[in-house]
């Protein structure tokens, strides 16, 4: 029933979505957003709205155990002005609404996650460690209270980490190892005294991300003219990635590997030559 | 066009405004030139291009086959049959056969800023040669410890004649032409230095970009660098006018106080100030003691100028492959192998967060970018095309496709509003505002033939 309405009247469905957005009723949105095609809600006018929309469209299956996050390249493909995206992300980051993490899947990949989701993810990890009856999980509390609230960048130095954690209590080397084992910090390759902040339990999702990207690009490369209608491309299911096709398409269009061309019969997705 | 001239004549439009309007409209119509061609005699990829700063008449090109050539871009050496395309052959070519010529690829060729009597070339054979243009002889030779990636001379220098050289070695060396010796070295980078520029507002300030991703500002009169650019330190676009600034400064200072001194990028003086204030605030005494003792043992009371070598802030996530300072000396455009272009505000040292859409930038070689005189457009080589960006919005205004392989360097001639690009396909292409064919029919002895050639061949 829902699907039929959206196919016949795309404009009203978008309006309806916006009204729901303004009421902040995002739970009802789940059904709507799954059925709305990518073509209809391709571009947004505001970064925060785009972030919320894409967060609600994040696939929630059993395979994906991570709280929703949005890639920076997805934001670039959904908004016209990239400089505006960068500036709004920066101001939201400074207001502690969201956090940005550097991912290791590419040269310039960044994941944007709302602060509440990040705290939820940390709590999940802490609960799992509690169940395993590991002692001394106080360091996670210190991390949540002192480090995350004050250090808003994507990386942190060893000295600074030590000093910020010391606000909570006496810090030992084992505490830092615990943070690394839980997946909250990653040592930098080029510099041993610097750590990247990271999202715990994101490993399988990142593997799916890079494999899914390769799969979409190889699928389009094998076609005769290296292009396909967006509507039919979206319906394909990916074999290697738990994330849905819409996620990958936004990401690849934003990072410049694919480009979209407007034709009388709709949008066409094509491999970018440059 | 005639209306504009009439306005200037009547005094409605000031002459400066008139000329800037004309050049702006010409720049926006740049395309592959349909009346000018440079016949490149290089057998290797063109790595460096520079138009001379005094007359904007001679183009100096350095290539990978160790050849250097000078082209006269205002007078053509010959024309083709119908007088339509002016061909520019090199005035002279210096290659490996020259007795003191370079043996390996030339990575950088620059004119002496005061006149065209000298030019300086830096090459992968670890040498920097200073050549006399008229006799085409080497007058001075400097040996470097590694491959020379870039050389630069300050165009506004009045009291020194230093050639700054960035090599594979971590130290930046300053060579003095007047005495023939090295002046001093600047250390602080942790890997080779791939790009180098003198500031256009001060003859003492040198900006270097390293293979470690850091961009450092050096005052050559002092030891150590006085600023390291950090990509996470950002501001929104242009800085606020003076009246509003005190509040924004307070916010940024508040954020900086909480982080430890060693990891924040700021000048040595500001860092000392922070350390003092950190001691004064309510921190636990033993943690303060631990930090200051660690800091002391790590630095061992080193010179205040050398404190910056411990600053590990990076401007890019990869190698800094290109730097360009705008003509007014206020902004710096930097390109990195992470395929990002960043615009920095030099005075505040912050990233202005302007996003330039580039899919890929070449990462193994340095690239040379160009900026128009009024600092509104930037020309950047991105793989095989050259993109024109609007500097403040980051949008791509146009793309120039013409080279068959990667473009390495581009040089903007502000006098004629022309762009010259050199690439791995050994060609130097000219991009200029279009000239209408009818302008040419009056010149040369073939003028009449040209006029009749344009007509149809039917026997009506």
Interface residues (C-beta under 8 A of the other chain):
Chain A: X76 X81 X82 X83 X85 X86 X87 X90 X91 X107 X108 X150 X151 X152 X153 X154 X156 X157 X159 X160 X163 X166 X167 X190 X191 X194 X255 X256 X257 X272 X274
Chain B: X212 X232 X234 X236 X237 X255 X258 X259 X260 X262 X263 X284 X287 X291 X294 X312 X317 X318 X337 X338 X339 X340 X353 X354 X355 X357 X358 X359 X360 X382 X383 X384 X385 X393 X394
